Structure formats: structure tokens, C-alpha cells
Amino acid sequence: MKFNIKYTIAALSVFMFTAGCDDKLDAIDVIGYTGVPVAIETVTSESLPGQIQLRWEVPAGDFSYLKIWYYDPLTKETVYKIVSKGTTELLIDETRARFGEYEFNFQTFNANDEGGEIKVVRALSGVAPASYTLVSRSQIKLVAEQLSTNAQEPSEGPIKNAVDGDKNTFFHTNWHEATIYPKTNKCRRSPSLLLMLLSEAAYFPEIPVPDNPGLPLYLIYLP
């Protein structure tokens, strides 16, 4: 059997060097508090729109860091948060009032990652602001005979312009004569008139401005 003397000597040298280093390795010192971590005691919560604000008092004892976790019924996952010792509040986003009580777990740890007593807190979310997602878009065919209004401006902007498909035309309510509110705009057999009017940039001159204390009322009937 033949041996490659050059590579054999190199391998033995690496082995001897590694063995020598192992004898001189020192134990790594843990930096930080290693005693029993004191537990969080006082926690308060505030219900906000689609959020929960958590606040707590830093206890008199010592610990290295704080872990907070809870089950999120919206994502169906357990969420974990790690905060430093000096942190006293945490804002939880994307919560929902319809899920009822959220259960939050607070546990302190020392520098050796040894946990202390777990503090359980239950809190409610405020109602989240409404949001809408456009999942599809399709054109709804309307004709002028389906529309009517009790406040047509005689000089311009007939209501038929709201469905003519031309963005350069507009429907205009009566602006030069006194009109009894509410003004009504009707659309037969179409629940999408309001969206259509907005998308066609229909013009309503009575929309109040900051220096106008009046609040006109429009009704769009969707029979």
C-alpha cells in the first residue's frame, strides 16, 4: 500500500494543533443577571381601533429580558415578542373586537435563558376601521332611463351624462335655485350607481367646504 507522505503529515499537524487548542479553551462567561428572574406583576391594557395597547410596571427585582406571546385568531398563529428590561409598553396591531378576549403571557428571563413566573393578562381590542379590497372589476351597463333625480340643474349636466361613459361630461345637481333637502338620485335595478357615479367623477357642487357650516344630504335609492 502506498501513502502520500505530504498529505499525511499535513493531516497529523492539523489534528495536533486542534488538540492543543482544546486544552487551552476557557469557559465562556455569561454576562448579565443569572439569578431567579422577578415576575411582571402589574399590567394594564387599552382598547384601540384594531389595536391593543399593553403597559406594565418594571418590577423592583432583576431580570434580563421579557418575552410576551399570544395567540392571534386572525392569522391563527402564536405571536412572540421579545423586549428589553427597560421596556414598559407594547402596541399590538391587527387585532379585532369580534374575537373577544386576547390572552397575553408575560415571562421574564435571566441571562441563562431561565424563565420566571408567567403572568397571564386578558385584553379586548377596539373595533378595527373598515377596509375594503377590490377583488374584481367589471363594467355594469346602465341606460339613462334607469336614472332619475329631483334636483337636476336645468342649464347643464343632465343625469344621463352619468352613464354615457365619457369622463369629460358630468351630472350636475341644481345649483342656482333653492332646493329642499334631501336631494334624491334614483337608479332602478342597479345597486352600483353610487360607485359608478364616483368612478365617473360626477360633480356635486353642494359638497360642504370647511367654511360652510351647512351639511347637505343626498339620498341614492337602490330598489
C-alpha positions in Angstrom: 0.0 0.0 0.0 1.4 3.4 -0.9 0.9 6.6 1.3 1.1 10.2 0.3 3.6 11.4 2.9 2.9 15.1 2.2 -0.8 15.0 2.9 -0.4 12.6 5.8 1.9 15.0 7.6 -0.4 17.9 7.0 -3.4 16.0 8.4 -1.4 15.0 11.5 -0.3 18.6 12.0 -3.9 19.9 11.9 -5.0 17.2 14.4 -2.2 18.1 16.8 -2.9 21.8 16.6 -6.6 21.3 17.3 -6.0 19.0 20.2 -3.6 21.6 21.7 -6.2 24.4 21.3 -8.9 22.3 23.0 -6.8 22.1 26.1 -6.5 25.9 26.4 -10.2 26.8 25.8 -11.7 28.7 28.7 -15.4 28.5 29.7 -17.5 31.4 28.3 -18.7 33.8 31.0 -22.4 34.7 31.0 -22.9 38.4 31.1 -25.9 39.7 32.9 -28.2 38.7 35.7 -28.3 35.0 36.4 -30.4 34.8 39.4 -34.1 34.0 39.6 -35.9 36.5 37.3 -38.6 38.5 39.1 -42.1 38.3 37.5 -44.1 41.1 36.0 -47.0 42.0 38.3 -49.0 45.0 37.1 -50.2 45.1 33.5 -52.9 47.3 32.1 -54.5 47.3 28.6 -56.3 49.9 26.5 -58.6 49.0 23.6 -57.9 51.0 20.5 -59.3 50.7 16.9 -57.9 47.5 15.6 -55.2 47.5 18.3 -54.4 46.7 21.9 -52.1 48.9 24.0 -50.3 47.0 26.8 -48.5 48.8 29.6 -46.7 47.4 32.6 -44.5 48.4 35.5 -40.9 47.3 35.8 -40.7 45.2 39.0 -38.2 46.1 41.8 -36.3 42.8 41.2 -34.0 42.0 38.4 -34.2 40.1 35.1 -32.5 40.2 31.7 -35.4 40.4 29.1 -39.1 39.9 28.8 -41.0 37.6 26.4 -44.6 38.2 25.5 -46.7 35.8 23.5 -50.3 35.4 22.5 -52.5 33.5 20.0 -53.7 35.6 17.1 -57.1 34.3 15.9 -56.8 36.4 12.7 -53.6 34.7 11.4 -54.2 31.5 13.5 -50.6 31.7 14.8 -48.9 32.2 18.1 -47.0 35.5 18.1 -43.9 36.0 20.2 -42.4 39.4 21.2 -39.0 39.9 22.9 -38.5 43.2 24.7 -35.7 44.6 26.8 -35.8 45.0 30.6 -36.5 48.8 30.4 -39.5 48.4 28.1 -42.8 49.3 29.7 -45.3 49.2 26.8 -46.2 47.3 23.6 -48.7 48.1 20.9 -50.4 45.0 19.4 -51.6 45.7 15.8 -54.1 44.0 13.6 -56.5 42.9 16.4 -60.2 42.5 16.1 -63.0 43.1 18.6 -65.1 40.2 17.2 -62.6 37.7 18.6 -63.3 38.7 22.2 -60.6 38.5 24.8 -56.9 38.1 23.8 -54.7 36.2 26.2 -51.2 37.6 26.7 -48.4 35.8 28.5 -45.6 37.7 30.2 -42.5 35.8 31.3 -39.2 37.3 32.4 -35.8 35.5 31.8 -32.3 35.8 33.2 -29.1 35.8 31.2 -29.1 32.0 31.2 -32.5 32.0 29.4 -34.1 30.6 32.6 -37.7 31.7 32.8 -39.6 33.1 35.8 -43.2 33.0 36.7 -45.7 33.6 33.9 -48.1 36.4 34.2 -51.4 36.0 32.2 -53.4 39.1 31.1 -56.6 39.2 29.1 -57.5 42.2 27.0 -60.0 43.4 24.4 -59.5 45.0 21.1 -61.4 48.0 19.8 -63.3 47.8 16.6 -61.0 48.0 13.6 -61.6 50.6 10.9 -63.5 49.3 7.9 -61.3 48.3 5.0 -62.3 47.2 1.5 -60.4 45.0 -1.0 -61.2 45.2 -4.7 -61.1 41.5 -5.8 -62.6 42.1 -9.3 -63.9 44.8 -11.5 -66.4 44.6 -14.3 -68.5 47.1 -16.2 -72.2 47.5 -15.3 -74.3 48.6 -18.3 -76.8 51.3 -17.5 -79.0 53.4 -19.6 -80.4 56.9 -18.9 -83.9 55.5 -18.5 -82.8 53.8 -15.3 -81.9 57.1 -13.6 -83.9 59.9 -12.1 -83.3 62.9 -9.8 -85.4 65.6 -8.1 -82.6 68.2 -8.3 -81.5 68.4 -11.9 -79.6 71.6 -12.9 -81.6 72.9 -15.9 -78.6 74.6 -17.6 -76.0 71.8 -17.6 -75.1 68.3 -16.6 -78.2 66.2 -17.3 -78.3 62.9 -15.3 -77.9 60.9 -18.5 -74.3 62.0 -18.6 -73.6 59.8 -15.5 -73.8 56.7 -17.7 -72.6 57.9 -21.1 -69.1 56.6 -20.5 -67.5 60.0 -21.2 -65.2 61.3 -18.4 -65.5 64.8 -19.9 -69.2 65.1 -19.2 -70.8 65.3 -15.8 -74.1 65.1 -13.9 -74.9 68.3 -12.0 -77.5 68.9 -9.3 -79.4 72.2 -9.2 -77.1 75.0 -8.1 -78.9 78.2 -8.9 -82.4 77.5 -7.3 -83.4 76.9 -3.8 -83.8 73.2 -3.3 -85.5 71.3 -0.4 -83.2 68.6 1.0 -82.8 65.8 0.7 -82.0 65.7 -2.9 -82.6 62.2 -4.3 -80.9 60.4 -7.2 -82.5 57.2 -8.1 -81.3 54.2 -10.1 -83.6 51.3 -10.9 -82.3 47.7 -10.9 -78.7 48.7 -10.2 -77.0 48.6 -6.7 -73.8 50.1 -8.1 -75.0 53.6 -9.0 -73.0 55.3 -6.2 -69.8 53.5 -7.2 -70.4 54.3 -10.8 -71.1 58.0 -10.1 -67.9 58.3 -8.1 -65.8 56.5 -10.8 -67.3 58.8 -13.4 -66.3 61.9 -11.4 -69.9 63.1 -11.1 -70.0 66.6 -9.7 -72.0 67.6 -6.7 -71.5 71.3 -6.1 -73.1 71.2 -2.6 -70.3 69.2 -1.0 -69.5 71.3 2.1 -66.2 73.0 2.5 -64.5 74.0 5.8 -66.1 77.5 5.9 -69.5 76.2 5.0 -71.4 75.1 8.2 -74.2 73.5 6.1 -74.4 69.7 5.7 -76.5 68.9 2.6 -77.9 65.4 2.4 -78.1 63.2 -0.7 -80.0 60.0 -0.9 -79.4 57.4 -3.6 -82.2 54.9 -3.7 -81.3 51.3 -4.7 -84.6 49.5 -5.0 
